[in-house]
Structure formats: C-alpha cells, structure tokens
Amino acid sequence: MAGICILQLGKEDWNKLYQLPFNVRLDHVERLTKLPEKPYDICFLDREPLDEEIEILHREIKAYTLFITDKIYERDIRLTDRTKWLCKCKKAKRIPSEDVQNFLRQEAGYYYPQPYGEKFALQHIEIAHGFSGKIRWNGNYSVTLEGDFGENLRQAVCWRYNIPLFRGQSIDFWLEYQKDDNINIAMTIISYANGSISQVSDQWYFNEEDLKNMVQIQGGSEDGFLFISLSAKGQGKLHVIALHDRYSRGKHGYFLPGGERYVSSDREEAFCYFDPGDLKPPLNIYFSGYKVREGFEGYRMMREMGSPFLLLSEARLEGGGFYMGTPEYERLFVYMIKKYMKELGFNSNQVILSGLSMGTFGALYYACDIRPHAVVAGKPLASIGNVAANEKYLRPGGFPTALDVLYHQCGSLDESAVEKLNKKFWDKFDAVDWGNSKFIVSYMLEDDYDTNAYHMLLSHLKSDGVQIFGKGIHGRHNDNTNAIVNWFVTQYKKTLREDFGRKLED
C-alpha cells in the first residue's frame, strides 16, 4: 500500500518527538509559504495559521484530514474568525498533545491516499461439492441454494481467486444475503503466507451475529492472500447476493475519510461524502455512474468547483442499481441530501443535482424530491425498462446489468416489467412542478441505451418557466464520453458563474 504523507505546521519538529510507523512520512514546516509539491493525507496544526497560510491550507488540504492540537484551542487562546472558518470548511478535529503518538501509531494508517473497494464476481462462487439441494443462478445478481445443509455448520460456498492482504492492512467485508429463519450461517477467512498454498498465517471466524454488521480483519507483519468461505446449517433457502471487500478506514469513514455508509433492512448499502467547500451556495450533488470498482466518483471535478459538494454512490448489482429500490432504500438518499442542505442552511434553489450515464438517473429521480435550481446531466438515462429491453436486439451483451436491474425491481423480464419500470420514473417526474428549475443536458444522438431519453424529457417538461439547454453529439452511448464530459463541466461552471456569481475558469 502507498505511504501516508503528513504535514505538520508548528515550531517543534514531531520527527524528533514521536515514533512514526514504517509507512508514514511527516514533513515539518515552521512557516507555510508555498503550495506543497504533492497532496498531503493528514495535516496537523500545532500553532494558529497566518492568513496567507489559511489560503494555502484551504486550497490544498482535504476535508476531514485537518487536526488542531491543544496549543491552539486551549490556554485561553482565542481563534481568529479565519481559523474558525478554515476548521469549519475542513471539518477539523481536535487532538490533545498526549494523544498524538497513539494516533500516529494506530490511526494514521487509515488515511492512505488511494481508496479501493470491490465485489467478488458472482461467477467466482464455488458451490460446495457436498451440497445436494437445488441451485439457481439469478443472472449476475445472486445464487440461491435450497435444501438441507445439515445439522452442523459446513461449507456451502466459497469464492475462487484469493485477494491480497498487505502488511498491516485492514480490510472491511460486507456480505449481502437473504435466508430462511431456520438456516444459520458463518463466514471463515483464512490468510495464507505470500507465495504459499498451505501455510496459514491467520484465521478469522464470524458467526451470524457478527455478520449483521460489516466485519474487519487486520493484516500481520507480512503480505499474504485471503480465502473466504461461507458455511451453513439447517434446511430451507439461502440467497448469496454479494460479498464486498474494501480497504478499511477504521472509524474514520468509508472509501474516503469522512465518507458515510447507510444500510437498509434488506442489507442494501448507500454511501455519501460531503465536503463543505467554502460554505457558500450552491451545494453541488453528484451521483456516481456505473462503477465495478466501488467508491465515489467525481471527487476532483467537484472539488475544483470550490462550492460545497455531496458525492452519492451505491454498490448493488454489477456496477450499481440506478439508485432505485424499496421506499426505505430511496429515503436514504433523500435523507443524505436534506441533511447537508440543512447543515449549510441552503434551500432547494441553492442546490444542483448532477451525474453522468447511470448517475443521471439518480440526479433526475431525486430531483423530484428536492426540486433543485438545476440538473446537469450527461448521457441521460430515464426509461430504464427500455435500457434493459435494448439489450436483446439493439445492444446484445453490451450492458447486462440492465437486465439485473429490471428483474431486481420488477421480478420479471417481460414487456409488462419493462413498462412498469419506465412508469416508475415518469409517474414521479410528471408529478413535479419544474417551473423554478433548469435542465442542462448533453446526450448522444444515436444512443443505444435509452434511445429517446432527451426527447422524452422535453415532452414531459411542461411546467411554465422551466429552462432546458441541450447539446447533441453524434454516436452511441459510449462512443464519445470525452465530448460529453467536456460540455458537462463547461456548462456546470457557466451555471456557477452566471447564477451564483462564482469566479471560475473554463
């Protein structure tokens, strides 16, 4: 794993005071006069920064990575308004001097620069040879085992292709599953020494009670590889949906420091990351598109805008489930958005929803709940039933996830399911008065996913006063993503300049 870089601003050099882990480097500066050559993962303020230093820190330091010591917040020292502003913008945390060594030793490792998360491919599940019941593969969504698993816990499935575990690394695991009440399960993770197929370095066992929450394992002093298996006992149905593994942030967040995770009663996850920016309107909200690698999308793009921003993501199905689900699941996204609108004190006219491809559906769908100032969408997808139907003739094998979405939402793949899924979006969209909103849309003229998405939006936007700006680009859905993104960013910045008075360069 990549090393962690720390910036320490103060009179005393902490390299002489504290012991650093093997993968941590600390740069001490008494005075910050220029931009750092490379981004820092953590910043400690051991004295109050000067105004010119505050400008540099605000521009370069990531939210949730700024810590201030008791030399600043104690001893009756009154913080300047600018320092308070910086701390609020960066979600700064206080750390007593006596806790610094422990933090460096035990917590700094969770601030590694490159997040990573993935889902084990469904086709990599191996059914135990001793299982004699019924087996049903449900597309790329899940596998169902039905039968008698025995009176004692024994292996039901395992996952082929072990994953690496680096020295000192922590990994979070989350198992999506459903089962009958009279079935009990447990998960075993075995670490093998690097280069060996038999030398066991460590082993972890998690019972059903443990698996109600995300579980974490900690690597030892050497690299290795992990083998995971799931055991079961009892009689009935067991649906193995997905096993997720992610580089752990410990108690400091998910994917990014400060990232949040919400889970429905069906064990379906939703994620968000909030950056306060400069605390001034608007709140820019970006929905991640199709992502096999789990995490947030659009971080650098949104951060460069300077405004507060909220990244939203999900990890269902293969690459995402279009942010649709049960009423409980969909309420999670509305909650996350309104939570940070309230924290900032913004109303709906100070919010922009945005996304690309799969992310456009999230932006358009939840715009119905928020009624924002604007929706910025690149390669819009609205009639998801049609996206799935096009998999048969127009785009065979191009986007099979659409079929999983259709089946997951409607329990069928027939024409009535297609219409039902399309109707779910348009009924919600048509119930909204869009008179105070603008839609900025770039689309592919020969789109092979949702062929008529842009023109359907035009026909359904009947509210007085609604503004629509469109840009068509020749090609199929994925033929010219660069042109779509360029127009997306250009128009986004234009909206920020013209509607909110922000000074941004194209």
C-alpha positions, -999 to 999 in steps of 0.1 A, spaced: 0 0 0 11 36 -6 26 55 22 9 82 42 22 118 40 17 142 69 21 179 70 29 194 105 28 232 109 44 244 142 76 253 160 87 218 172 95 191 146 75 160 155 100 137 139 121 144 170 93 139 194 73 109 181 79 75 166 64 71 131 51 38 116 70 23 87 46 36 61 42 72 74 63 103 64 60 136 83 71 169 68 75 197 94 73 233 84 76 264 107 61 286 80 40 276 50 48 299 21 40 278 -10 19 251 -23 31 216 -14 46 196 -42 23 166 -35 -10 163 -17 -9 155 20 -31 129 35 -32 145 70 -24 179 83 -16 189 119 -18 225 131 4 229 162 0 267 161 -26 291 147 -20 297 110 -14 331 94 -40 344 69 -18 336 39 -13 301 53 -50 297 57 -55 303 19 -30 276 11 -44 251 36 -80 257 24 -69 251 -12 -48 220 -7 -59 201 25 -88 177 21 -118 178 43 -117 155 74 -79 154 74 -71 186 94 -63 182 131 -56 210 156 -37 205 188 -43 219 222 -17 245 216 -44 262 195 -76 255 212 -65 256 249 -46 281 270 -72 307 266 -61 314 230 -89 329 210 -92 316 175 -95 342 147 -126 341 126 -104 330 96 -91 300 116 -126 291 127 -137 293 90 -109 270 79 -118 245 106 -154 245 96 -146 242 59 -123 212 66 -143 195 93 -113 198 115 -109 177 146 -92 185 179 -64 162 192 -48 166 226 -10 165 226 -9 134 247 -29 115 221 -7 124 191 17 94 195 -12 69 197 -29 85 167 3 82 146 8 46 156 -27 33 154 -49 57 133 -27 74 107 -26 43 86 -63 46 78 -56 79 59 -39 62 29 -43 81 -4 -59 56 -27 -92 40 -17 -103 7 -30 -134 -14 -29 -147 -43 -50 -173 -70 -51 -164 -107 -57 -178 -117 -91 -208 -139 -88 -193 -164 -113 -164 -168 -89 -186 -185 -64 -180 -222 -60 -208 -244 -46 -196 -269 -21 -194 -304 -36 -213 -319 -7 -244 -298 -13 -272 -319 -29 -301 -294 -30 -314 -271 -57 -292 -244 -72 -305 -214 -91 -283 -187 -106 -302 -153 -108 -284 -135 -136 -254 -116 -122 -274 -107 -91 -273 -138 -68 -273 -176 -64 -300 -194 -45 -293 -227 -26 -323 -246 -14 -322 -279 5 -308 -295 36 -275 -280 47 -271 -305 76 -273 -302 114 -238 -288 118 -221 -258 101 -203 -269 70 -191 -251 38 -219 -241 15 -200 -219 -9 -165 -204 -13 -150 -177 -35 -124 -186 -60 -94 -163 -66 -79 -152 -33 -74 -115 -27 -42 -99 -14 -37 -87 22 -8 -63 26 14 -59 57 -5 -42 84 -36 -36 62 -72 -36 74 -100 -48 51 -137 -45 57 -161 -72 45 -198 -69 39 -220 -99 29 -253 -93 12 -276 -123 17 -311 -134 24 -321 -166 41 -349 -186 58 -351 -182 96 -342 -218 103 -309 -215 85 -277 -204 103 -246 -191 86 -210 -183 94 -180 -169 74 -144 -180 76 -115 -160 63 -81 -177 61 -48 -158 54 -21 -177 36 15 -166 35 26 -149 4 38 -175 -22 23 -205 -3 -9 -225 -8 -8 -243 26 10 -221 52 -18 -204 72 -8 -171 87 -40 -162 104 -77 -172 105 -109 -153 114 -144 -167 121 -175 -147 120 -209 -161 132 -243 -149 121 -245 -122 148 -211 -108 136 -223 -107 100 -252 -84 109 -225 -57 107 -195 -51 85 -166 -72 97 -129 -62 97 -97 -82 95 -62 -69 103 -31 -80 84 1 -90 102 37 -83 97 39 -99 62 19 -98 30 -5 -127 23 -36 -138 5 -72 -143 17 -95 -173 11 -132 -168 21 -159 -194 26 -194 -194 39 -209 -222 60 -245 -230 67 -267 -254 86 -304 -261 87 -330 -265 60 -345 -240 35 -333 -213 11 -301 -193 12 -296 -164 -12 -260 -154 -16 -261 -120 -32 -227 -104 -30 -195 -103 -9 -178 -69 -8 -142 -62 3 -129 -26 9 -97 -11 22 -108 -1 57 -108 35 70 -115 22 105 -137 47 124 -127 75 100 -151 68 72 -159 47 41 -138 49 9 -127 85 18 -120 99 52 -154 113 62 -174 90 39 -207 78 53 -225 45 49 -262 37 53 -278 3 52 -315 -7 46 -332 -36 64 -326 -56 32 -288 -51 37 -286 -28 7 -260 0 11 -259 37 2 -229 60 5 -223 97 6 -193 120 11 -198 157 20 -172 184 15 -182 219 29 -161 237 3 -162 274 11 -197 271 28 -213 293 1 -241 283 -23 -247 262 -42 -245 226 -29 -233 206 -59 -245 170 -57 -230 143 -80 -243 108 -84 -217 82 -94 -222 64 -126 -217 27 -134 -187 15 -113 -174 -20 -109 -147 -7 -86 -166 6 -56 -163 41 -42 -171 76 -51 -169 92 -85 -162 129 -94 -142 139 -63 -116 160 -81 -141 175 -105 -164 186 -78 -136 199 -55 -122 221 -82 -156 239 -84 -149 254 -50 -185 250 -38 -198 226 -11 -204 193 -27 -220 159 -19 -210 127 -37 -235 99 -37 -228 63 -46 -242 27 -42 -227 -8 -45 -256 -30 -56 -257 -54 -85 -228 -52 -110 -217 -15 -111 -249 -1 -95 -287 -4 -94 -297 31 -106 -304 43 -71 -338 27 -71 -352 3 -45 -377 0 -18 -392 31 -3 -369 26 27 -339 25 4 -348 55 -16 -355 75 16 -318 71 24 -307 93 -5 -333 119 2 -322 119 39 -285 124 29 -293 153 6 -315 171 30 -292 165 59 -264 186 43 -288 212 29 -299 217 65 -263 218 78 -254 245 52 -287 264 57 -294 261 19 -329 259 3 -337 239 -29 -329 269 -51 -293 266 -39 -288 230 -49 -276 215 -82 -280 178 -89 -258 162 -115 -245 129 -129 -232 111 -160 -249 80 -175 -262 59 -146 -257 89 -124 -281 110 -145 -310 87 -134 -301 94 -97 -300 131 -104 -333 132 -123 -351 108 -100 -342 126 -67 -346 160 -83 -383 151 -80 -379 152 -42 -356 182 -40 -368 204 -69 -333 220 -73 -321 251 -91 -306 229 -118 -300 194 -130 -268 189 -151 -269 156 -169 -245 139 -194 -259 109 -214 -293 108 -196 -310 76 -188 -346 78 -177 -366 48 -191 -346 21 -175 -371 -6 -187 -362 4 -223 -324 2 -214 -330 -34 -204 -352 -41 -235 -325 -28 -258 -301 -55 -245 -319 -80 -267 -317 -65 -301 -300 -31 -301 -271 -37 -278 -268 -75 -272 -243 -82 -244 -234 -45 -240 -249 -38 -206 -264 -69 -190 -266 -51 -157 -298 -35 -171 -315 -69 -171 -305 -75 -135 -320 -41 -126 -352 -50 -144 -355 -83 -126 -345 -69 -92 -371 -41 -94 -400 -60 -111 -393 -97 -106 -397 -104 -143 -381 -96 -177 -413 -94 -198 -428 -64 -216 -451 -56 -187 -420 -54 -164 -403 -30 -189 -434 -8 -189 -437 -9 -151 -401 2 -146 -404 30 -171 -436 42 -155 -419 43 -120 -397 71 -132 -421 91 -154 -450 90 -129 -427 105 -103 -413 130 -128 -446 142 -141 -460 149 -106 -435 177 -101 -438 214 -110 -404 222 -126 -411 259 -130 -381 271 -110 -356 246 -124 -333 244 -154 -321 212 -171 -287 212 -188 -284 180 -208 -257 166 -232 -268 135 -250 -258 111 -277 -278 114 -309 -276 76 -316 -277 65 -280 -282 27 -278 -291 26 -241 -321 50 -237 -326 60 -273 -351 88 -268 -342 100 -233 -336 136 -241 -367 140 -263 -388 123 -237 -375 148 -211 -386 176 -235 -420 162 -239 -426 157 -202 -412 191 -190 -445 211 -194 -442 234 -164 -442 272 -170 -408 288 -166 -387 256 -168 -355 261 -187 -339 235 -210 -305 235 -225 -294 206 -247 -264 195 -267 -265 165 -290 -233 147 -300 -232 120 -327 -225 84 -316 -238 57 -294 -239 58 -256 -202 52 -250 -188 65 -283 -176 100 -272 -176 103 -234 -149 129 -236 -171 153 -255 -200 147 -231 -178 153 -200 -162 185 -215 -196 200 -222 -209 188 -188 -180 206 -170 -182 237 -191 -219 242 -186 -216 234 -149 -190 261 -144 -211 285 -165 -241 279 -142 -220 286 -111 -207 318 -126 -239 332 -140 -264 320 -114 -242 321 -82 -215 347 -90 -186 323 -87 -153 331 -104 -143 300 -123 -122 295 -154 -132 271 -182 
